Amino acid sequence: MKIALGTIKDQGEELASFLEPRLGVKPSVSGDALEVEDGSIREGVRPRHVKTYIKRFMYMKGVKKKYRVFVSGKELTIQEIELGEEEEKEEKKRKEEAAKVPSKEEGPEEKEEPAPEKAPEEPKPEKKAAPKKSRAKKKKTESETSESGKPSPPSS
């Protein structure tokens, strides 16, 4: 199995050590790819599982949003996502907004005005519930009634 690292090749050693306990063997790093012998991989591990492991690694490093992992047979490819101009602007705005959030010590620059009180609304006419239907009473068994014909107290 081959894993093409692409632009994440500088973290190849870390990824190899991350995959080792999951695959049962340490992948060999060669340039911009990791290689694992198919026969040495732990039984039941498929390329789709390796993709999930790689995505988990990227999430832990905080770069998952910047990369995609493709599976093609026994070959996996890690590819950087190219952001369009609009997406780059949105990301910059998010970073700027995060930087603008004032800390609790500084206090907010703009005070929020309290919401204007609403005029009391006219009370709505209450709907009355339908009358309850009477239910048939359960017939008492002989054990529940005493010889006098009166019901016996419930036993606990």
GROMACS elastic network, one bead per residue, 0.5 to 0.9 nm:
[ bonds ]
;  ai    aj funct       b0    kb
    1    34     6  0.83862   500
    1    35     6  0.59099   500
    1    36     6  0.51816   500
    1    37     6  0.62213   500
    1    38     6  0.59162   500
    1    47     6  0.78815   500
    1    73     6  0.88522   500
    1    74     6  0.50607   500
    1    75     6  0.58030   500
    1    76     6  0.79065   500
    2    33     6  0.68445   500
    2    34     6  0.58548   500
    2    36     6  0.64216   500
    2    37     6  0.86913   500
    2    74     6  0.66676   500
    2    76     6  0.62272   500
    2    77     6  0.84043   500
    3    32     6  0.86885   500
    3    33     6  0.54331   500
    3    35     6  0.63091   500
    3    36     6  0.83911   500
    3    74     6  0.86834   500
    3    75     6  0.59086   500
    3    77     6  0.57934   500
    3    78     6  0.75579   500
    4     9     6  0.84737   500
    4    32     6  0.62604   500
    4    34     6  0.65608   500
    4    35     6  0.87276   500
    4    75     6  0.76152   500
    4    76     6  0.61005   500
    4    78     6  0.60640   500
    4    79     6  0.85514   500
    5     8     6  0.54774   500
    5     9     6  0.51272   500
    5    10     6  0.87895   500
    5    11     6  0.87208   500
    5    12     6  0.72228   500
    5    31     6  0.89505   500
    5    32     6  0.53888   500
    5    33     6  0.52693   500
    5    34     6  0.73007   500
    5    76     6  0.85342   500
    5    77     6  0.64219   500
    5    78     6  0.52261   500
    5    79     6  0.75213   500
    6     9     6  0.59507   500
    6    32     6  0.62005   500
    6    33     6  0.77670   500
    6    77     6  0.74361   500
    6    78     6  0.58795   500
    6    79     6  0.59941   500
    6    80     6  0.75569   500
    7    10     6  0.75522   500
    7    32     6  0.80956   500
    7    78     6  0.80280   500
    7    79     6  0.73246   500
    7    80     6  0.68718   500
    8    11     6  0.57834   500
    8    12     6  0.70424   500
    8    32     6  0.82420   500
    8    67     6  0.88338   500
    8    78     6  0.76702   500
    8    79     6  0.84521   500
    8    80     6  0.83043   500
    9    12     6  0.50173   500
    9    13     6  0.84883   500
    9    31     6  0.75406   500
    9    32     6  0.51945   500
    9    33     6  0.73149   500
   10    13     6  0.77520   500
   10    14     6  0.87921   500
   10    32     6  0.83770   500
   11    14     6  0.53659   500
   11    15     6  0.62351   500
   11    16     6  0.86709   500
   12    15     6  0.51147   500
   12    16     6  0.60905   500
   12    17     6  0.86975   500
   12    29     6  0.66356   500
   12    30     6  0.89567   500
   12    31     6  0.88312   500
   12    32     6  0.77172   500
   12    33     6  0.77130   500
   12    34     6  0.72977   500
   13    16     6  0.50327   500
   13    17     6  0.62750   500
   13    18     6  0.85613   500
   13    28     6  0.87371   500
   13    29     6  0.68515   500
   14    17     6  0.52280   500
   14    18     6  0.61138   500
   14    19     6  0.86688   500
   15    19     6  0.60989   500
   15    20     6  0.85676   500
   15    27     6  0.88966   500
   15    34     6  0.89028   500
   15    54     6  0.75084   500
   15    57     6  0.69867   500
   15    58     6  0.88316   500
   16    19     6  0.51900   500
   16    20     6  0.61222   500
   16    26     6  0.61294   500
   16    27     6  0.54563   500
   16    28     6  0.73204   500
   16    29     6  0.73737   500
   16    34     6  0.73668   500
   17    20     6  0.51896   500
   17    21     6  0.77450   500
   17    26     6  0.65985   500
   17    27     6  0.79541   500
   18    21     6  0.69641   500
   18    22     6  0.76230   500
   18    26     6  0.88112   500
   18    53     6  0.83908   500
   18    54     6  0.86580   500
   18    57     6  0.72349   500
   19    22     6  0.52242   500
   19    23     6  0.59179   500
   19    24     6  0.81719   500
   19    25     6  0.80409   500
   19    26     6  0.69401   500
   19    27     6  0.74957   500
   19    50     6  0.80013   500
   19    53     6  0.70468   500
   19    54     6  0.78356   500
   19    57     6  0.87033   500
   20    23     6  0.53911   500
   20    24     6  0.56743   500
   20    25     6  0.51211   500
   20    27     6  0.68258   500
   21    24     6  0.52683   500
   21    25     6  0.70175   500
   21    26     6  0.78144   500
   22    25     6  0.80562   500
   22    42     6  0.80223   500
   22    45     6  0.85025   500
   22    50     6  0.84422   500
   22    53     6  0.79251   500
   23    26     6  0.74716   500
   23    27     6  0.85910   500
   23    36     6  0.89622   500
   23    40     6  0.84900   500
   23    41     6  0.54311   500
   23    42     6  0.54611   500
   23    43     6  0.87048   500
   23    45     6  0.69060   500
   23    50     6  0.79689   500
   24    40     6  0.74472   500
   24    41     6  0.58167   500
   24    42     6  0.51352   500
   24    43     6  0.88843   500
   25    36     6  0.76979   500
   25    37     6  0.86528   500
   25    40     6  0.65419   500
   25    41     6  0.62385   500
   25    42     6  0.76456   500
   26    36     6  0.74813   500
   27    34     6  0.58483   500
   27    35     6  0.54134   500
   27    37     6  0.80430   500
   28    33     6  0.84151   500
   28    34     6  0.55297   500
   28    35     6  0.52535   500
   28    36     6  0.65168   500
   29    32     6  0.76036   500
   29    33     6  0.60963   500
   29    35     6  0.65766   500
   30    33     6  0.54965   500
   30    34     6  0.61493   500
   30    35     6  0.75137   500
   31    34     6  0.80948   500
   36    39     6  0.87223   500
   36    40     6  0.76180   500
   36    41     6  0.73827   500
   37    40     6  0.54966   500
   37    41     6  0.67384   500
   38    41     6  0.55934   500
   38    42     6  0.89740   500
   38    74     6  0.88917   500
   39    42     6  0.82468   500
   39    43     6  0.88990   500
   40    43     6  0.86028   500
   41    44     6  0.84692   500
   41    45     6  0.69653   500
   42    45     6  0.60557   500
   43    46     6  0.86288   500
   45    48     6  0.81189   500
   45    49     6  0.61052   500
   45    50     6  0.72871   500
   46    49     6  0.52873   500
   46    50     6  0.65635   500
   46    51     6  0.88596   500
   46    74     6  0.86265   500
   47    51     6  0.62585   500
   47    52     6  0.88012   500
   47    71     6  0.69522   500
   47    72     6  0.86491   500
   47    73     6  0.76128   500
   47    74     6  0.62308   500
   47    75     6  0.76933   500
   47    76     6  0.74459   500
   48    51     6  0.50635   500
   48    52     6  0.65538   500
   48    53     6  0.88846   500
   48    71     6  0.69918   500
   48    76     6  0.89994   500
   49    52     6  0.50964   500
   49    53     6  0.63655   500
   49    54     6  0.87433   500
   50    54     6  0.61915   500
   50    55     6  0.86043   500
   50    76     6  0.84666   500
   51    54     6  0.51170   500
   51    55     6  0.62026   500
   51    56     6  0.86328   500
   51    69     6  0.64978   500
   51    70     6  0.76453   500
   51    71     6  0.72269   500
   51    76     6  0.72727   500
   52    55     6  0.50704   500
   52    56     6  0.61686   500
   52    57     6  0.86400   500
   52    69     6  0.88367   500
   53    56     6  0.50660   500
   53    57     6  0.62406   500
   53    58     6  0.87142   500
   54    57     6  0.50268   500
   54    58     6  0.62345   500
   54    59     6  0.86191   500
   54    69     6  0.77968   500
   54    78     6  0.87735   500
   55    58     6  0.50670   500
   55    59     6  0.61409   500
   55    60     6  0.86682   500
   55    64     6  0.65210   500
   55    67     6  0.87898   500
   55    68     6  0.81767   500
   55    69     6  0.73114   500
   56    59     6  0.50517   500
   56    60     6  0.62734   500
   56    61     6  0.87286   500
   56    64     6  0.81037   500
   57    60     6  0.51852   500
   57    61     6  0.63929   500
   57    62     6  0.87185   500
   57    63     6  0.89506   500
   57    64     6  0.82772   500
   58    61     6  0.50377   500
   58    62     6  0.61141   500
   58    63     6  0.53114   500
   58    65     6  0.85590   500
   58    67     6  0.81349   500
   59    63     6  0.60035   500
   59    65     6  0.80190   500
   60    63     6  0.78574   500
   60    64     6  0.81749   500
   61    64     6  0.76459   500
   62    65     6  0.77347   500
   62    66     6  0.88649   500
   63    66     6  0.54437   500
   63    67     6  0.67976   500
   64    67     6  0.55052   500
   64    68     6  0.74678   500
   65    68     6  0.78848   500
   65    81     6  0.80511   500
   66    79     6  0.86397   500
   66    80     6  0.58418   500
   66    81     6  0.53919   500
   66    82     6  0.79401   500
   66    83     6  0.85125   500
   67    78     6  0.66153   500
   67    79     6  0.55136   500
   67    81     6  0.52503   500
   67    82     6  0.88177   500
   68    77     6  0.81151   500
   68    78     6  0.57500   500
   68    79     6  0.52826   500
   68    80     6  0.62961   500
   68    81     6  0.65958   500
   69    76     6  0.68284   500
   69    77     6  0.56026   500
   69    79     6  0.63165   500
   69    80     6  0.88689   500
   70    75     6  0.83394   500
   70    76     6  0.55809   500
   70    77     6  0.50913   500
   70    78     6  0.65042   500
   70    79     6  0.77940   500
   71    74     6  0.72982   500
   71    75     6  0.60167   500
   71    77     6  0.65614   500
   72    75     6  0.52519   500
   72    76     6  0.62029   500
   72    77     6  0.80823   500
   73    76     6  0.79405   500
   83    86     6  0.79493   500
   83    87     6  0.57529   500
   83    88     6  0.60377   500
   84    87     6  0.52734   500
   84    88     6  0.62282   500
   84    89     6  0.87318   500
   85    88     6  0.51480   500
   85    89     6  0.62881   500
   85    90     6  0.87213   500
   86    89     6  0.51511   500
   86    90     6  0.62480   500
   86    91     6  0.86816   500
   87    90     6  0.50218   500
   87    91     6  0.61633   500
   87    92     6  0.86272   500
   88    91     6  0.51087   500
   88    92     6  0.62151   500
   88    93     6  0.86397   500
   89    92     6  0.50776   500
   89    93     6  0.61727   500
   89    94     6  0.86614   500
   90    93     6  0.50611   500
   90    94     6  0.62380   500
   90    95     6  0.87169   500
   91    94     6  0.50878   500
   91    95     6  0.63066   500
   91    96     6  0.86677   500
   92    95     6  0.51175   500
   92    96     6  0.61472   500
   92    97     6  0.85736   500
   93    96     6  0.50385   500
   93    97     6  0.60339   500
   93    98     6  0.84812   500
   94    97     6  0.51321   500
   94    98     6  0.61302   500
   94    99     6  0.86485   500
   95    98     6  0.50835   500
   95    99     6  0.62771   500
   95   100     6  0.87142   500
   96    99     6  0.50331   500
   96   100     6  0.61747   500
   96   101     6  0.88882   500
   97   101     6  0.64501   500
   98   101     6  0.55735   500
   99   102     6  0.79815   500
  101   108     6  0.85734   500
  102   105     6  0.81271   500
  102   106     6  0.63550   500
  102   107     6  0.65714   500
  102   108     6  0.62376   500
  102   109     6  0.80243   500
  103   106     6  0.55958   500
  103   107     6  0.65782   500
  103   108     6  0.80357   500
  104   107     6  0.53564   500
  104   108     6  0.78231   500
  106   109     6  0.82704   500
  107   110     6  0.89179   500
  108   111     6  0.64750   500
  112   115     6  0.87586   500
  113   116     6  0.85231   500
  114   117     6  0.86407   500
  115   118     6  0.87561   500
  117   120     6  0.88570   500
  118   121     6  0.81186   500
  120   123     6  0.86446   500
  121   124     6  0.85066   500
  123   126     6  0.85700   500
  124   127     6  0.89950   500
  128   131     6  0.87610   500
  129   132     6  0.85255   500
  130   133     6  0.88032   500
  140   143     6  0.80949   500
  140   144     6  0.61075   500
  140   145     6  0.68383   500
  140   151     6  0.81733   500
  141   144     6  0.54334   500
  141   145     6  0.67687   500
  142   145     6  0.53896   500
  142   146     6  0.75212   500
  142   147     6  0.88334   500
  143   146     6  0.71563   500
  143   152     6  0.85463   500
  144   150     6  0.89446   500
  144   151     6  0.61003   500
  144   152     6  0.57933   500
  144   153     6  0.82156   500
  144   154     6  0.80582   500
  145   148     6  0.78299   500
  145   149     6  0.59009   500
  145   150     6  0.57966   500
  145   152     6  0.54314   500
  145   153     6  0.89956   500
  146   149     6  0.55434   500
  146   150     6  0.58734   500
  146   151     6  0.61167   500
  146   152     6  0.58351   500
  147   150     6  0.75437   500
  148   151     6  0.85389   500
  149   152     6  0.89092   500
  151   154     6  0.86877   500
  152   155     6  0.85249   500
